[in-house]
Amino acid sequence: MTRPPHSMEDLDHDALAVLAREYLLAGHLIDRAGMPVIIQHGRDVMRDVAIDEWMAASPIYSKRMQQLLGFAGDTVEACLKGMQIDIGAPPEFMDFRMEVADDHHGGFHLDHCGALMDVEPMGEDFVVAMCHHIEDPTFDATGWATNPKLRMRPVHRPPRIPADRHPHCAWTVTIDESGEPTEPPQQAERLRQSHAARLPLAHITEPADPLDGDLDYRRPLDPNLDLRAFATPALRAILEEVSLQAHLLVMGFTTAVEARLGADVATDAVAKQFAGVAGVVAERLCRTFELDRTAAGVATVFDLHPAFRPRGYIDWEVTVDGDGVSLRLGDSAATSEPGFSSWITTLAAGHDRPLRAIAAGVDPHWSVRPEGRGSWRVERTEAPADELPEVTLTKFSTGAAFRFDR
């Protein structure tokens, strides 16, 4: 048995930067996969779940990214830098254009909002739910991680009048030292008890080539930030943090669902959410890296997939074994989250449809069968599998087929 021929460790600098963009977009698709499962319980429930999941996760991972890249502070600039490397704002798909006037004043507008493109066809009520009811408290929660007195307020936002208005929205970002601080988001206080939230930050080592790129983001905010500006060791650390952002968001989602609809509904919802994201991201990875449909291609996707990273949190092993691929999930911090349901806890419990979605995302002729606790075999079949309905639902998002072009 051998490891995947194109594993994470083999990717060069530019490929890592490309993968980081994919990870950011993959994290953004979590909502697109989860909300179709929840909408049957009503638009208000879906709205409130979205509010709680983002208010739980974003204050935690925003501060982690600031600390990782050395720009932690209490200024507008620190907040906006963090938003540039956030699954809530994947580059180009959520085309945030940011500017800083001084430590207390700045703003942003969206030249393109992929989330709006997904929601506008659903009608004005859904647009208002996302762009008003969800954004107001969640933006404040994100800002709280930098400064409890930081506020993001709309200059204009959808519903768009006229219907083709550009930019899609515009916001001011200000810190009023005389104002009242935002209360700590209670949703985040609980999530801080998770193993994911307490995972040590990755160590960024010196690159072999001093011209490889930046090891941090201490320089002034770059409105046109290109991830290729970061050095290879920094990109590897960013990839770990971005994948962890996704796991935190998933646990925020399941906690919010469980509080409203019970543990059984939450388990079903997270399993379907995982399958939807898993299949779409597998297809994107195949397309982005031009992988073939052999066992080597399957193994590469299972190795690179953000659902199974960071490895310091998830014990995941992928090996090419003859004409097939062997998968192993070991005991780890991710499988033993205290009181939190997640993608990995549901997979460990036997909900393995997401693995089938990934295999079929490479080629429908690949199937997955369990071989005991935490062990699976991926092998070819003669008959192609039908696309899982969870994957089909997730593809309603324009993010599924989105192509980066900048």
C-alpha positions in Angstrom: 0.0 0.0 0.0 1.2 3.5 -0.8 0.1 7.0 0.1 -1.7 9.1 -2.5 0.8 10.1 -5.3 -0.3 13.8 -5.1 -0.8 14.3 -1.3 -0.8 17.7 0.5 2.9 17.3 1.3 3.7 17.2 -2.5 1.9 20.4 -3.5 4.1 23.3 -4.4 3.6 26.9 -3.4 1.2 27.9 -6.2 -0.9 24.7 -5.8 -1.2 25.4 -2.1 -2.5 28.9 -2.8 -5.1 27.4 -5.2 -6.1 24.8 -2.6 -6.6 27.6 0.0 -9.1 29.3 -2.3 -10.9 26.0 -2.7 -10.9 25.4 1.1 -12.4 28.9 1.7 -15.2 28.3 -0.9 -15.8 24.7 0.5 -16.4 26.2 4.0 -18.9 28.7 2.5 -20.8 25.8 1.0 -21.6 24.4 4.4 -24.7 26.6 4.7 -25.8 25.8 1.2 -25.8 22.1 2.1 -27.3 22.5 5.5 -30.1 24.9 5.0 -32.1 22.9 2.4 -32.4 20.2 5.2 -33.7 22.7 7.7 -36.0 24.7 5.5 -38.8 22.1 5.9 -39.1 23.4 9.5 -39.8 27.0 8.3 -37.8 30.0 7.1 -37.6 31.5 10.6 -36.0 28.3 12.0 -33.5 28.3 9.1 -32.7 32.0 9.7 -32.2 31.5 13.5 -30.0 28.5 12.9 -27.8 30.5 10.5 -27.5 33.3 13.0 -26.5 31.0 15.9 -24.0 28.9 13.8 -22.1 32.0 12.6 -22.2 33.8 15.9 -20.8 30.6 17.5 -17.9 30.0 15.1 -16.8 33.3 13.6 -15.6 35.0 16.9 -13.4 32.0 17.6 -11.8 31.4 14.3 -11.4 35.2 13.6 -9.2 35.6 16.6 -7.3 32.4 15.7 -6.4 33.7 12.2 -5.3 37.0 13.7 -3.0 35.3 16.1 -1.7 32.8 13.4 -0.6 35.6 11.0 0.5 38.1 13.6 -2.1 40.9 13.0 -4.1 40.6 16.2 -5.3 43.9 17.5 -8.3 46.0 18.2 -8.4 48.1 15.0 -10.7 48.2 12.0 -7.7 47.0 9.9 -7.3 43.9 12.0 -11.0 43.0 11.6 -10.9 43.5 7.8 -7.7 41.5 7.4 -9.4 38.6 9.2 -12.4 38.8 6.9 -10.2 38.4 3.9 -9.2 34.8 5.0 -12.6 33.7 6.3 -15.0 31.0 5.0 -17.7 33.7 5.2 -16.0 35.6 2.5 -14.2 33.4 0.0 -12.3 35.5 -2.5 -14.1 36.4 -5.8 -17.3 34.4 -4.9 -17.8 36.9 -2.1 -15.9 39.8 -3.7 -15.3 42.0 -0.6 -13.5 45.3 -1.6 -12.1 46.7 1.6 -10.6 50.0 2.6 -9.1 51.5 5.8 -9.2 55.2 6.6 -7.7 54.9 10.1 -7.7 52.7 13.2 -11.4 53.6 13.8 -12.8 53.9 10.4 -13.1 51.9 7.2 -15.6 50.0 5.1 -16.2 47.5 2.4 -18.5 46.8 -0.5 -19.2 43.6 -2.5 -18.7 43.8 -6.2 -20.1 40.3 -6.4 -22.0 38.4 -3.7 -22.4 34.7 -4.5 -24.7 34.2 -1.5 -27.0 36.9 -3.0 -27.0 35.1 -6.4 -28.1 32.0 -4.6 -30.9 33.6 -2.6 -32.3 36.2 -4.9 -34.2 33.7 -7.1 -36.0 32.5 -3.9 -37.7 35.8 -3.4 -37.5 39.0 -1.3 -38.3 37.4 2.0 -35.3 35.2 1.8 -33.1 38.1 0.7 -34.2 40.2 3.7 -33.6 37.2 6.0 -30.0 36.8 4.9 -29.0 40.4 4.2 -30.8 42.0 7.2 -31.8 39.5 9.9 -28.7 37.3 9.6 -26.0 39.8 8.7 -26.7 42.3 11.4 -26.0 40.1 14.5 -23.3 38.0 12.8 -21.3 40.9 11.5 -21.3 42.3 15.1 -20.2 38.9 16.4 -17.3 38.8 13.9 -16.4 42.4 14.9 -16.5 41.5 18.6 -13.5 39.2 18.1 -11.4 42.3 17.2 -13.1 45.0 19.3 -16.4 44.9 21.2 -17.1 48.5 20.2 -16.6 47.8 16.4 -19.8 48.1 14.4 -20.6 47.2 10.7 -23.5 49.2 9.4 -25.1 49.2 5.9 -24.8 52.1 3.5 -27.1 50.1 1.2 -28.0 46.5 0.9 -30.4 44.2 -0.8 -33.2 43.8 -1.8 -31.5 45.6 -4.7 -33.2 48.7 -6.2 -32.9 48.8 -9.1 -32.7 45.1 -9.6 -29.2 45.2 -11.1 -27.7 47.5 -8.6 -23.9 47.4 -8.2 -22.1 47.0 -5.9 -24.4 44.5 -4.4 -24.0 46.1 -0.9 -21.8 48.6 0.9 -21.0 48.9 4.7 -19.2 51.2 7.0 -16.9 49.7 9.7 -16.3 52.0 12.7 -15.1 51.9 16.3 -16.7 54.4 18.6 -14.8 54.4 21.8 -17.7 56.2 23.6 -20.1 53.5 22.6 -21.4 50.5 24.5 -19.5 47.3 23.8 -21.2 44.3 22.2 -22.0 41.5 24.6 -19.8 38.4 24.2 -21.8 36.0 21.8 -23.1 33.3 24.1 -23.1 30.8 21.2 -19.3 31.2 21.0 -18.9 30.7 24.7 -20.2 27.1 24.5 -18.2 26.3 21.3 -15.0 27.4 23.0 -15.2 24.2 25.0 -14.7 22.1 21.9 -11.5 20.4 21.1 -11.5 22.2 17.8 -11.5 25.6 19.4 -8.7 24.7 21.7 -6.5 23.1 19.0 -3.0 24.7 19.1 -2.1 27.0 16.2 0.1 25.6 13.5 3.8 26.5 13.7 5.0 28.5 10.7 8.6 27.6 10.0 11.1 29.6 7.9 10.8 28.8 4.2 13.8 27.3 2.3 13.6 30.2 -0.1 13.6 33.7 1.6 11.7 35.0 -1.5 9.0 32.4 -1.1 6.5 35.0 0.4 5.3 36.5 3.6 5.2 34.5 6.8 2.6 36.8 8.3 0.2 39.6 7.5 1.7 42.4 9.5 1.9 44.7 6.5 -0.9 47.1 5.8 -4.2 45.7 4.5 -3.9 44.7 0.8 -7.3 45.4 -0.9 -6.3 42.9 -3.6 -4.8 40.3 -1.3 -3.6 37.3 -3.3 -3.0 34.2 -1.2 0.2 33.5 -3.3 1.7 36.4 -1.4 2.2 34.1 1.6 5.1 31.8 1.9 4.7 28.0 1.6 4.8 27.3 5.4 2.3 30.1 6.0 0.0 28.6 3.3 0.1 25.2 4.9 -0.9 26.8 8.3 -3.6 28.8 6.6 -5.0 25.6 5.1 -5.2 24.1 8.6 -7.0 27.0 10.0 -9.5 27.3 7.2 -10.4 23.7 7.4 -10.8 24.1 11.2 -13.1 27.1 10.5 -15.4 24.7 8.7 -15.5 22.2 11.6 -16.3 25.0 14.0 -19.1 26.2 11.8 -20.5 22.7 11.5 -20.6 22.3 15.3 -22.3 25.7 15.6 -24.9 24.5 13.1 -25.6 21.2 14.8 -25.8 22.8 18.2 -28.3 25.3 16.9 -30.4 22.6 15.2 -30.4 20.4 18.3 -31.5 23.2 20.6 -34.6 23.8 18.4 -35.4 20.4 16.9 -33.7 17.8 19.0 -30.7 15.5 18.7 -32.1 13.1 16.1 -32.9 15.9 13.7 -29.5 17.4 14.3 -27.7 14.1 13.6 -29.7 13.6 10.4 -29.1 17.2 9.3 -25.3 17.1 9.8 -25.0 13.8 8.0 -26.9 15.2 5.0 -25.0 18.5 5.2 -21.7 16.5 5.2 -22.7 14.4 2.2 -23.7 17.5 0.2 -20.5 19.4 0.8 -18.4 16.3 0.4 -19.6 15.5 -3.1 -19.5 19.0 -4.5 -16.0 19.7 -3.1 -14.7 16.4 -4.5 -15.9 17.4 -8.0 -14.3 20.8 -7.6 -10.9 19.3 -6.5 -11.0 16.9 -9.5 -11.6 19.8 -11.8 -9.2 22.2 -10.3 -6.2 19.8 -10.2 -7.2 17.9 -13.3 -7.2 14.6 -11.5 -7.8 11.4 -13.4 -10.5 8.8 -12.4 -8.1 6.1 -11.3 -7.4 4.9 -7.8 -4.7 7.5 -7.6 -7.2 10.3 -8.3 -9.6 8.9 -5.8 -6.9 8.7 -3.1 -5.7 12.3 -3.9 -9.2 13.7 -3.4 -9.7 11.8 -0.1 -6.3 13.1 1.0 -6.8 16.8 0.0 -10.5 17.0 1.0 -10.8 19.7 3.8 -13.3 17.6 5.7 -10.4 15.4 6.9 -8.1 18.2 8.0 -6.3 19.4 9.9 -4.4 16.2 10.7 -3.6 17.4 14.2 -7.4 17.3 14.9 -8.4 14.3 12.7 -6.6 11.0 12.4 -7.2 10.2 8.8 -5.2 7.8 6.6 -5.6 7.3 2.8 -3.6 4.6 1.0 -3.7 3.2 -2.6 -4.2 -0.5 -2.2 -4.0 -2.4 -5.5 -6.8 -1.3 -7.7 -8.6 0.4 -4.9 -8.2 2.8 -2.0 -8.2 2.1 1.8 -9.5 4.7 4.2 -9.0 4.7 8.0 -10.4 7.0 10.7 -8.7 6.7 14.0 -9.6 7.9 17.4 -8.7 11.6 17.8 -9.8 14.9 19.2 -12.4 15.2 16.4 -14.0 11.8 17.2 -14.3 12.6 20.9 -15.7 16.2 20.9 -17.4 16.7 24.3 -21.1 17.1 23.7 -20.8 18.3 20.1 -22.1 16.6 16.9 -19.9 17.1 13.9 -19.0 15.7 10.5 -16.4 13.5 12.1 -18.4 12.2 15.1 -21.2 11.2 12.7 -18.8 9.5 10.4 -17.3 7.6 13.3 -20.8 6.5 14.3 -21.2 4.9 10.9 -22.9 7.6 8.8 -20.7 7.1 5.8 -22.8 8.5 2.9 -20.3 11.4 2.7 -17.6 8.9 1.7 -19.8 7.6 -1.1 -20.4 11.2 -2.2 -16.7 11.9 -2.4 -15.9 8.7 -4.3 -18.8 9.3 -6.8 -17.6 12.9 -7.2 -14.4 11.5 -8.8 -16.4 9.0 -10.9 -19.8 7.4 -10.3 -18.2 4.0 -10.8 -16.3 4.2 -7.5 -18.2 2.8 -4.5 -17.4 2.6 -0.8 -18.0 -0.3 1.6 -17.2 -0.5 5.3 -14.5 -2.9 6.5 -15.0 -2.6 10.2 -14.9 0.2 12.7 -13.3 3.3 11.2 -12.2 1.5 8.0 -13.5 1.6 4.4 -12.6 0.2 1.0 -13.1 2.3 -2.2 -13.4 0.1 -5.3 -14.7 0.2 -8.9 -18.2 -1.1 -9.8 -19.7 -1.8 -13.2 -22.9 0.2 -12.7 -22.5 3.9 -12.0 -24.1 5.2 -8.8 -26.9 7.8 -8.9 -25.9 11.2 -7.6 -26.9 11.5 -3.9 -29.9 13.9 -3.4 -27.8 15.8 -0.8 -25.2 16.6 -3.5 -27.9 17.6 -5.9 -29.4 20.0 -3.4 -26.1 21.6 -2.6 -25.5 22.3 -6.3 -28.3 24.8 -6.3 -25.6 27.1 -5.0 -23.7 29.0 -7.7 -20.6 28.2 -5.7 -20.7 24.6 -6.9 -19.7 25.5 -10.4 -17.9 28.8 -9.6 -14.6 29.3 -11.3 -11.9 31.6 -10.0 -10.5 33.8 -12.7 -8.5 36.6 -11.0 
